[in-house]
Amino acid sequence: MIFQIRHYQQKKWNGLMTSIRGWNEKLESSTLKGIDWYEKLAGVIDNEILFLKNVNNAYLWEILNKQSLNYIYKYCLNSPWLHQFSLAVLCATDRNLAPSSINNMMSTLNARLQDIFKAFELKQIEDLNYTHIHQYLSGEICKDHSDRQRQMFISYYKSFLFNVSKWVKNRVPLEQQEYFTKFLLPEFPFDNRDYKSRSLAVTSAQKKRKERSSAIAPLLPSIRAECHFRWNQVKRLREITNEVIKKVENERLILPFPFNYEESEHLNERLFFTLNMNSDSEYYLEFIESVNLLDGSQGEGLWFFEILKNRLLGAWSNLASDERIKEGITFLEKWGYDTKENMRPFQSSNRGVLTQGFSLTRSQQYNKSRLFINVEPLYIACMFAIFAMDIQSYSGARINEILQVSYDRDCCVITEDKKETSTKRNYIFRLIPKGRDTEENYYMPETVFKSLLMIVKELKLHYNSDTLPYVNYSLFSRKHLINNERKFVFQYNKQHINQKTLNSVIRFLTHGLIIQTEEGKQVILTTHLLRHAFATHAAQTEKLPIDIVRQLLHQKDESVTSYYAAPTHVQISGTIESLHDNWMTYIDIQQGIQRSPRELREIFEEYKEKVGTVSKVVGGICTIDSVCPTKMACMGCAAKVPQPEFRHEIEQYHDWAQESERRFVQLGLEVEAKKMKLAMRRAKLELREIEGIEMYTKDESYEPNIQFKTKN
């Protein structure tokens, strides 16, 4: 009898709650009319999901990032998993998952579920069972899919399921939890560790990345030098173009107007152009020819000419014929671009950066044998690319950290130590590393700050203002941590430069550099590969302890640093070859011992007594704000930036080491003599790096001879 009364009371309570929810939904519907997400989803999505709110009583659909919302509108409204996806993305949003992670998970799962449903001719999400997923993960269906595709599917599937289950348990009243469980993706008793596709995908990706970083690491100084030469070239082209435009306008000369100029000894060619104007009254150049100054033969021209000749900027494959696409892919693959992953390596998402403009692009399509150039967007692209590469090559910073650089007092910091005889300045960017929510110090050489001032000056001219505008930060994954009230340096046309654009301009600046793996495969530079190369060089060449490399890279997990900095095949073989010569020279006992926190603390205290933050050292400056990684053995240390003005110090150090080596040999002190040999080798490496800096610095001041006439 008591049970019947309680059952009746519960039934009556449930009925009352249903009525209240119905009244609330009618009230909410009347207030939401006209709002985009409500108009598109009302009657399509279950009302319990439609009216979900967070603890602040804000609709989760309103908070969901626009990219995810648009993806659901476009690709999921008619899918069998619409409710499951909708609940999952709302839960992930309420749990503060990064928008980019949500988007990646949703787009990947949607594509793979479509493949599985098509393969088994499934109609409803309830039809999906263990066998279907198992056959996909084991490779029995969709045989053209890679191990990585299968691994990412199960990883994202489990992540979606975990986030929804946890959210329902923590945020939904107990009596409603059963209702929401019907909107969960089916749960299966396995994860990606049960399948070889995971280990194969991870191993393959790590192997490829390590091969590429192995090719890049020894070339870092020469890559930076070549990029500066190219930056000088495009900067000169822009300056000369503006000078010619000024002459044409002041003297009212007739277009097309021919001119030519000599490039510096790095290229050693005379370049011939005509200045033209299109139907939109925009100036542009037409490249005529290039002549080698040494023998009068046909020159190669500037490095980017072949990209323009092949019409590969932007979304080049749109509306292109099959033959045209085949030609473009052939050229890109010849230079090592992975056209399956990215057929448009030089596509910018920012207006005015790298793009040539509609009129010029159309003209180029109809005049395939001629080469038209809109200089300004190429100059802007290279300006951002060289700045980003300098920041990364000196610090190993991630792309999202580079894009945080802003022209604000709390980001760009210069400190002075007036206690020293000559005032010492430290140049610091305050940025938020991945996995943190507060700023940390990224120490830079003075040259990086000079480049920053150059960009700020250009942007002020672009905006015709004495300051920079505030723009919204573009990376969804970090947007919730970054204060948008910032004058970001990576901006143009009042839009923050995004990750895709930055990688595109870096590819543009570095196109054609010969960087190859041991197997002869061409390597395409990315910010992530540069970071890996920086870590590998610091740990394997300069012998910095892993905990110090971790601090340089601003990483939390030392195991991740160990993977980044692991020796490459080339380094291992090189070590074996020189083992007998060097085995007594440098023994890092700590490499084989996992040091305890107490031991690390003792090392810290020991180092702290011997070095100050960012000190002036032999031949350059130190850019580490933690303990000295080499106990003041600064020659060849990756934390030091060699400076040309201190070249004589390195030369003196080399001479001292050479003389000491002779003396130790005479005294029979073989170990000490080998130490001096190592010191000389490191000094020579630094002198070589300084030579590169001196060469492109000299190239910056080159003044070309401009002639306003055609070639005889």
C-alpha positions in Angstrom: 0.0 0.0 0.0 2.8 2.4 0.9 4.6 1.5 -2.3 1.5 2.2 -4.3 1.1 5.7 -2.7 4.8 6.5 -3.3 4.4 5.3 -6.9 1.3 7.5 -7.4 3.1 10.5 -5.8 6.2 10.0 -8.1 3.9 9.7 -11.2 2.0 12.8 -10.2 5.3 14.7 -9.6 6.7 13.6 -12.9 3.5 14.7 -14.6 3.8 18.1 -12.9 7.4 18.5 -13.9 6.5 17.6 -17.5 3.8 20.3 -17.5 6.3 22.9 -16.0 8.9 22.0 -18.6 6.2 22.4 -21.3 5.3 25.8 -20.0 8.9 26.9 -19.8 9.6 25.7 -23.3 6.6 27.7 -24.7 7.9 30.7 -22.8 11.5 30.2 -24.0 10.3 29.6 -27.6 8.5 33.0 -27.7 11.6 34.8 -26.5 14.0 33.0 -28.9 12.1 33.7 -32.1 14.3 35.3 -34.7 17.5 33.9 -33.2 19.5 32.0 -35.9 20.3 28.8 -34.0 16.8 28.5 -32.6 15.1 29.0 -36.0 17.3 26.4 -37.6 17.2 23.8 -34.8 13.7 24.1 -33.3 11.6 21.0 -34.2 14.8 19.3 -35.4 16.6 18.9 -32.1 15.1 17.4 -29.0 13.8 20.2 -26.8 15.8 19.0 -23.7 19.0 19.5 -25.8 17.7 22.6 -27.5 17.2 24.5 -24.3 20.3 23.4 -22.4 21.9 26.1 -20.3 25.1 26.5 -18.3 25.4 27.4 -14.6 25.1 31.1 -15.6 21.7 30.5 -17.2 23.1 31.1 -20.7 22.0 28.9 -23.6 24.8 26.6 -24.6 23.8 26.9 -28.3 24.5 30.6 -27.9 28.0 30.0 -26.4 29.0 27.3 -29.0 31.6 28.6 -31.3 30.3 29.7 -34.7 32.4 27.3 -36.7 31.0 24.3 -34.9 27.5 25.7 -35.2 27.9 26.2 -38.9 29.3 22.7 -39.3 26.2 21.2 -37.7 23.9 23.3 -39.9 25.7 22.2 -43.0 26.7 18.6 -42.4 24.8 17.0 -39.5 21.1 18.1 -39.6 20.1 15.1 -41.6 22.5 12.6 -40.1 21.4 9.7 -37.8 23.8 11.0 -35.1 22.5 14.6 -35.0 21.3 14.4 -31.3 24.5 12.6 -30.2 26.7 15.1 -31.8 24.7 18.1 -30.6 24.7 16.9 -27.0 28.4 16.1 -27.2 29.6 19.5 -28.6 27.4 21.4 -26.1 28.8 19.3 -23.2 32.4 19.8 -24.4 31.7 23.6 -24.7 30.3 23.7 -21.2 33.4 21.8 -20.0 35.6 24.5 -21.6 37.2 22.3 -24.2 39.1 24.3 -26.8 36.9 25.1 -29.8 39.5 23.8 -32.3 39.5 20.4 -30.5 35.7 20.3 -30.6 35.8 21.1 -34.3 38.5 18.5 -35.1 36.6 15.8 -33.2 33.3 16.5 -34.8 34.5 16.7 -38.4 36.6 13.5 -38.0 33.9 11.5 -36.4 31.3 12.7 -38.9 33.4 11.6 -41.9 34.3 8.2 -40.4 30.7 7.4 -39.3 29.6 8.2 -42.8 32.2 5.7 -44.1 31.1 3.0 -41.7 27.3 3.6 -42.2 27.9 3.4 -46.0 30.0 0.3 -45.8 27.3 -1.6 -43.8 24.3 0.2 -45.2 23.2 1.3 -41.7 20.3 3.7 -41.3 20.0 4.6 -37.5 22.6 5.2 -34.8 20.9 2.3 -32.9 22.0 0.0 -35.7 25.7 0.7 -35.0 27.3 -2.2 -32.9 30.6 -3.6 -31.8 31.2 -5.6 -35.0 31.0 -2.5 -37.3 33.6 -0.6 -35.2 35.8 -3.6 -34.8 35.9 -4.3 -38.5 36.8 -0.7 -39.3 39.6 -0.5 -36.7 41.1 -3.8 -37.8 41.1 -2.7 -41.4 38.5 -5.1 -42.8 36.6 -2.2 -44.4 37.8 1.1 -45.9 41.1 -0.4 -46.8 42.4 2.8 -48.3 42.2 4.5 -44.9 45.5 5.1 -43.1 46.4 3.8 -39.6 46.3 7.4 -38.4 42.7 7.8 -39.6 41.6 4.7 -37.7 43.5 5.8 -34.6 42.0 9.3 -34.6 38.5 7.9 -35.1 38.5 5.8 -32.0 40.4 8.4 -29.9 37.8 11.1 -30.7 34.9 8.6 -30.3 36.1 7.8 -26.8 36.7 11.4 -26.0 33.2 12.4 -27.1 31.7 9.6 -25.0 33.7 10.5 -22.0 32.9 14.2 -22.0 29.1 13.6 -22.4 29.0 10.9 -19.7 30.9 13.0 -17.2 28.8 16.1 -17.9 25.5 14.2 -17.5 26.6 12.8 -14.2 27.8 16.1 -12.8 25.4 18.6 -14.3 22.1 16.8 -14.8 19.7 16.1 -11.9 19.5 12.4 -11.1 15.9 12.0 -12.2 16.8 13.4 -15.7 20.0 11.4 -16.3 18.2 8.4 -17.7 16.5 10.6 -20.3 19.9 11.9 -21.6 21.6 8.6 -21.7 19.6 7.7 -24.9 21.6 10.5 -26.6 24.9 9.0 -25.9 27.0 7.3 -28.6 27.0 3.5 -28.2 29.7 2.4 -25.8 32.1 -0.4 -26.7 34.4 -2.4 -24.5 37.7 -1.5 -26.1 39.9 1.5 -26.9 42.6 2.3 -29.4 45.2 0.5 -27.5 43.6 -2.8 -28.5 44.4 -2.2 -32.1 47.8 -2.2 -33.9 46.6 0.8 -36.0 47.3 3.1 -33.0 50.9 2.0 -32.4 51.5 1.9 -36.2 50.1 5.4 -36.6 52.0 6.9 -33.6 55.3 5.2 -34.6 55.0 6.2 -38.2 54.2 9.8 -37.4 57.1 10.1 -34.9 59.5 8.4 -37.3 58.6 10.8 -40.1 58.8 13.8 -37.9 62.2 12.7 -36.5 63.6 12.1 -40.0 62.5 15.6 -41.0 63.8 17.3 -37.9 67.1 15.4 -38.3 67.5 17.0 -41.8 66.6 20.5 -40.4 68.6 20.6 -37.2 72.2 21.0 -38.6 70.9 23.6 -41.1 69.2 25.9 -38.7 71.8 28.8 -38.9 72.0 28.5 -42.7 68.2 28.3 -43.1 67.9 31.5 -41.0 70.6 33.3 -43.1 69.0 32.3 -46.4 65.6 33.5 -45.2 67.1 36.9 -44.4 68.7 37.1 -47.8 65.2 36.5 -49.3 63.6 39.0 -47.0 66.2 41.6 -48.2 65.4 40.8 -51.8 61.6 41.2 -51.5 62.2 44.3 -49.4 64.4 45.8 -52.1 61.8 44.9 -54.8 59.1 46.7 -52.9 61.3 49.8 -52.2 62.3 50.0 -55.9 58.6 49.5 -57.1 57.5 52.4 -54.8 60.3 54.6 -56.2 59.3 53.8 -59.8 55.6 54.5 -59.0 56.6 57.8 -57.4 58.6 58.7 -60.5 55.8 57.8 -62.9 53.2 59.8 -61.0 55.4 62.9 -60.5 56.6 63.0 -64.1 53.3 61.7 -65.6 55.0 59.0 -67.5 53.2 56.6 -69.8 52.5 53.0 -68.7 53.8 50.3 -69.1 57.0 51.8 -67.8 60.2 49.7 -68.1 63.0 49.6 -65.5 65.6 47.2 -64.2 68.0 46.9 -61.3 71.0 44.8 -60.1 70.5 42.4 -57.2 73.3 41.9 -54.7 76.2 39.4 -55.0 74.0 36.8 -53.3 71.9 36.6 -56.5 74.2 38.5 -58.8 71.6 39.2 -61.5 69.9 42.1 -63.3 66.2 42.0 -63.2 64.0 43.6 -65.8 60.4 44.6 -65.2 57.6 46.9 -66.5 55.3 48.9 -64.2 51.6 48.5 -65.2 48.2 49.4 -63.9 45.0 47.2 -64.0 41.4 48.1 -64.5 41.0 48.7 -60.7 43.7 51.4 -60.9 46.1 49.2 -59.0 49.8 49.1 -59.9 51.5 45.8 -60.6 54.8 44.6 -62.1 55.4 42.3 -65.1 58.6 40.4 -64.9 60.4 40.4 -68.3 63.7 38.6 -67.8 66.8 38.1 -65.5 70.4 38.2 -66.7 73.4 36.7 -64.9 75.9 39.5 -64.3 78.9 37.2 -64.5 78.4 35.7 -67.9 75.3 37.3 -69.4 73.4 34.0 -69.4 69.7 33.8 -68.5 69.3 34.2 -64.7 66.9 32.4 -62.3 65.2 35.5 -60.9 63.8 35.7 -57.4 63.0 32.4 -55.5 59.2 32.9 -55.6 58.9 33.5 -59.4 58.3 29.8 -60.1 55.4 29.8 -57.6 53.8 32.7 -59.5 54.6 31.2 -62.9 52.8 28.0 -62.0 49.9 30.1 -60.5 49.9 28.3 -57.2 49.1 31.1 -54.8 45.7 30.9 -52.9 42.9 28.5 -53.8 44.6 27.8 -57.2 42.7 24.5 -57.8 39.2 26.0 -57.6 37.6 25.9 -61.1 40.8 24.6 -62.6 40.8 22.0 -65.3 41.9 18.4 -64.7 45.1 19.1 -66.8 45.8 22.3 -64.8 45.4 20.5 -61.5 47.7 17.6 -62.6 50.4 20.2 -63.6 50.1 21.9 -60.3 50.3 18.7 -58.3 53.3 17.5 -60.3 55.2 20.7 -59.5 54.3 20.7 -55.8 55.2 17.0 -55.3 58.5 17.6 -57.0 59.3 20.0 -54.2 58.1 17.6 -51.5 54.7 19.1 -50.7 52.1 16.5 -49.6 49.2 17.3 -51.9 47.0 14.7 -50.3 47.0 16.6 -47.0 47.2 20.1 -48.5 46.9 20.9 -52.2 47.1 24.6 -51.5 50.3 25.2 -49.5 50.4 28.9 -50.3 46.8 29.8 -49.4 46.3 32.7 -47.0 43.2 33.2 -45.0 44.0 36.9 -44.4 43.1 39.5 -47.0 46.2 41.4 -48.3 48.7 38.8 -47.1 50.2 36.7 -50.0 47.1 36.9 -52.1 47.5 38.7 -55.5 44.0 40.0 -55.9 41.1 39.0 -58.2 42.0 41.2 -61.2 45.6 40.2 -61.3 44.9 36.5 -60.7 42.4 36.5 -63.6 44.8 38.3 -65.9 47.5 35.7 -65.0 45.0 32.9 -65.9 44.5 34.3 -69.4 48.2 35.2 -70.0 50.0 32.0 -68.9 53.3 32.8 -70.6 53.6 36.2 -68.7 54.5 36.8 -65.0 52.5 39.5 -63.1 53.4 40.5 -59.6 51.5 42.4 -56.9 54.5 43.2 -54.7 52.8 44.5 -51.5 51.0 41.3 -50.3 54.2 39.3 -51.0 56.2 41.9 -48.9 53.7 41.7 -46.1 53.8 37.9 -46.2 57.6 37.7 -46.0 57.6 40.4 -43.2 55.5 38.2 -40.9 57.3 35.0 -42.0 60.8 36.3 -41.2 59.7 37.7 -37.8 58.1 34.4 -36.9 61.1 32.3 -37.9 63.5 34.6 -35.9 61.3 34.2 -32.8 61.2 30.4 -33.2 64.8 29.8 -34.1 65.9 31.7 -31.0 63.4 30.2 -28.6 61.6 27.2 -30.1 58.3 28.9 -29.4 55.0 27.3 -30.6 52.9 28.9 -33.3 50.2 29.9 -30.9 52.8 31.6 -28.7 54.3 33.4 -31.6 50.9 34.8 -32.6 50.4 36.2 -29.1 53.1 38.8 -29.5 51.5 42.2 -29.1 52.7 45.8 -29.0 51.7 46.2 -25.4 53.7 47.0 -22.2 52.8 43.7 -20.5 53.9 41.7 -23.5 57.1 43.5 -24.8 59.4 44.0 -21.8 62.9 45.5 -21.7 64.7 45.3 -18.4 68.0 47.0 -17.5 70.7 46.1 -15.0 72.5 49.3 -14.3 74.7 47.7 -11.6 77.1 46.5 -14.3 79.7 48.7 -15.9 77.8 48.8 -19.2 74.0 48.7 -18.7 72.7 45.3 -19.6 69.3 45.0 -21.3 67.1 42.0 -21.5 64.5 41.7 -24.2 61.5 39.6 -23.2 58.2 38.5 -24.7 55.6 37.6 -22.0 53.5 34.8 -23.6 51.2 32.0 -22.3 52.6 28.6 -23.1 50.5 25.6 -24.1 48.9 24.0 -21.0 49.3 27.1 -18.8 47.0 30.0 -18.0 49.6 32.6 -17.1 52.4 34.4 -19.0 56.0 33.2 -18.9 59.3 34.8 -20.2 60.6 34.2 -23.7 64.0 35.9 -23.9 65.1 37.3 -27.3 68.2 39.0 -28.8 67.9 42.7 -29.5 67.6 42.0 -33.2 64.1 40.4 -32.8 62.9 43.6 -31.0 64.3 45.7 -33.8 62.3 43.6 -36.3 59.2 44.1 -34.1 59.6 47.9 -34.3 60.0 47.6 -38.1 56.7 45.7 -38.4 54.9 48.1 -36.1 56.1 51.0 -38.2 54.7 49.3 -41.4 51.4 48.6 -39.7 51.0 52.2 -38.6 51.6 53.3 -42.2 49.1 50.6 -43.4 46.5 51.9 -40.9 47.5 55.6 -41.4 47.6 55.9 -37.6 50.0 56.5 -34.8 49.0 53.3 -33.0 47.8 49.8 -33.8 44.1 48.7 -33.5 42.9 46.1 -31.1 42.0 42.9 -33.0 40.4 39.6 -31.9 42.8 36.7 -31.3 42.3 34.1 -34.1 43.2 30.8 -32.5 40.1 29.2 -31.0 42.1 26.8 -28.8 43.7 29.7 -26.9 41.0 32.4 -27.2 39.5 31.8 -23.8 43.0 32.6 -22.2 44.0 35.6 -24.3 42.9 39.1 -23.5 41.5 40.4 -26.8 42.2 44.0 -25.7 45.6 43.7 -27.3 47.5 45.3 -30.2 48.6 42.0 -31.8 51.7 42.4 -34.0 50.6 39.6 -36.3 47.6 41.5 -37.8 46.6 43.0 -41.1 43.5 44.8 -42.4 42.2 44.7 -38.8 42.3 40.9 -38.7 44.6 38.8 -36.6 46.9 36.6 -38.7 45.7 33.0 -38.2 47.7 29.7 -37.9 47.0 28.7 -41.5 48.2 31.9 -42.9 51.4 31.9 -40.9 52.4 28.4 -42.0 51.6 29.4 -45.6 53.8 32.5 -45.5 56.6 30.5 -43.9 56.3 27.9 -46.7 56.4 30.8 -49.2 59.5 32.3 -47.8 61.3 28.9 -47.5 60.1 27.4 -50.8 62.9 25.8 -52.8 65.4 25.4 -50.0 67.2 22.1 -50.4 66.5 20.3 -47.1 66.4 16.5 -47.5 66.2 13.4 -45.3 68.7 10.6 -45.6 66.5 8.9 -48.2 66.6 12.1 -50.3 63.0 13.2 -49.6 62.5 16.9 -49.6 61.4 18.5 -46.3 58.9 21.3 -46.1 59.4 23.6 -43.2 56.6 24.1 -40.6 56.7 25.9 -37.3 56.2 22.5 -35.5 59.2 20.9 -37.3 61.3 24.0 -36.5 60.5 23.5 -32.8 61.5 19.8 -33.0 64.7 20.8 -34.7 65.5 23.4 -32.1 64.9 20.8 -29.3 67.0 18.1 -31.0 69.9 20.5 -31.6 69.8 21.8 -28.0 69.8 18.3 -26.5 71.9 16.3 -28.8 74.4 18.8 -30.3 74.8 21.2 -27.4 74.2 18.5 -24.7 71.7 20.5 -22.6 70.1 18.3 -19.9 66.5 17.4 -20.7 65.1 19.4 -17.8 66.8 22.5 -19.2 65.5 21.9 -22.7 62.0 21.5 -21.2 62.3 24.9 -19.7 63.5 26.4 -22.9 60.5 24.9 -24.7 58.1 25.8 -21.9 56.8 22.3 -21.6 55.2 20.6 -18.6 55.8 17.0 -19.4 59.5 16.0 -19.5 58.6 12.8 -21.4 57.3 14.9 -24.3 60.6 16.9 -24.2 62.5 13.6 -24.3 60.6 12.6 -27.5 61.2 16.0 -29.1 64.9 15.9 -28.2 65.6 12.2 -28.9 68.6 11.6 -31.1 68.1 11.0 -34.8 69.5 8.2 -36.8 72.0 10.5 -38.3 73.2 11.7 -34.9 73.5 8.2 -33.6 75.6 7.0 -36.5 77.7 10.2 -36.3 78.3 9.6 -32.6 79.4 6.0 -33.2 81.9 7.2 -35.9 83.5 9.8 -33.5 83.2 7.7 -30.4 86.9 6.9 -30.0 87.9 10.5 -30.5 85.4 12.0 -28.0 84.5 9.4 -25.4 86.7 11.0 -22.7 85.8 14.6 -23.7 82.3 14.9 -22.5 80.5 12.5 -20.1 77.0 13.4 -19.1 76.3 11.0 -16.2 72.9 12.5 -15.7 71.8 11.3 -19.1 71.5 7.8 -17.7 70.0 8.7 -14.3 66.5 9.8 -13.6 67.2 12.6 -11.2 65.0 13.1 -8.1 63.4 16.5 -7.3 65.9 16.8 -4.4 68.9 16.3 -6.7 67.4 18.8 -9.2 67.0 21.3 -6.4 70.6 20.9 -5.4 71.7 21.4 -9.0 69.6 24.5 -9.2 71.2 26.0 -6.1 74.6 25.2 -7.4 73.9 26.8 -10.8 72.2 29.8 -9.2 75.4 30.8 -7.5 77.3 30.9 -10.8 75.1 32.7 -13.3 72.7 35.6 -13.6 69.7 35.8 -15.8 70.4 36.5 -19.5 74.1 37.5 -19.0 76.5 38.8 -21.5 78.8 35.8 -22.2 81.7 35.1 -24.5 80.7 35.9 -28.1 77.1 36.7 -27.4 74.2 36.8 -25.0 72.5 34.1 -22.9 68.7 33.8 -23.5 67.8 31.4 -20.6 66.2 32.7 -17.4 66.8 29.5 -15.4 69.9 27.8 -14.2 73.0 27.6 -16.4 72.8 24.4 -18.4 76.5 24.0 -19.0 78.0 25.5 -15.8 79.2 28.5 -17.7 80.8 26.5 -20.6 79.0 28.9 -22.9 80.9 28.1 -26.2 78.4 26.3 -28.4 75.5 26.4 -25.9 72.1 26.4 -27.6 70.9 29.0 -25.1 73.4 31.5 -26.4 72.9 33.8 -29.3 76.2 34.6 -31.0 76.6 38.3 -31.9 78.8 39.7 -34.7 80.1 42.5 -32.6 81.6 40.0 -30.2 83.3 37.9 -33.0 86.7 38.8 -31.7 85.9 37.2 -28.3 85.2 33.9 -30.1 88.3 34.2 -32.2 90.4 34.8 -29.0 88.7 31.9 -27.3 89.5 29.7 -30.3 93.2 30.8 -30.3 93.4 30.2 -26.6 91.9 26.7 -26.9 94.3 25.9 -29.8 97.3 27.0 -27.8 96.1 25.2 -24.7 95.6 22.0 -26.7 99.2 22.1 -27.9 100.4 22.6 -24.3 98.3 19.8 -22.9 99.6 17.4 -25.7 103.2 18.3 -24.7 102.4 17.6 -21.0 100.8 14.3 -21.9 97.3 15.4 -20.6 95.3 13.7 -23.3 91.9 14.3 -21.7 92.5 18.0 -21.3 93.8 18.2 -24.9 90.6 16.5 -26.2 88.5 19.1 -24.2 90.3 21.8 -26.0 89.6 20.2 -29.4 85.9 20.1 -28.6 86.1 23.8 -27.5 87.8 24.7 -30.9 85.1 22.8 -32.8 82.3 24.7 -31.0 84.0 28.0 -31.6 84.3 27.3 -35.3 80.6 26.5 -35.5 79.7 29.8 -33.8 82.1 31.7 -36.1 80.3 30.1 -39.1 77.0 31.2 -37.8 78.3 34.8 -37.3 79.5 34.7 -40.9 76.0 34.0 -42.0 74.6 36.9 -39.9 77.3 39.2 -41.2 76.5 38.3 -44.8 72.8 39.0 -44.6 73.3 42.1 -42.5 75.7 43.4 -45.2 73.1 42.4 -47.8 70.5 44.6 -46.0 72.5 47.7 -46.8 73.0 46.9 -50.4 71.8 49.8 -52.7 70.9 48.5 -56.1 71.6 50.5 -59.3 68.2 51.2 -60.9 67.9 52.0 -64.6 64.7 53.3 -66.2 65.3 51.8 -69.6 64.9 48.4 -71.4 67.7 46.0 -72.0 69.7 46.8 -75.2 
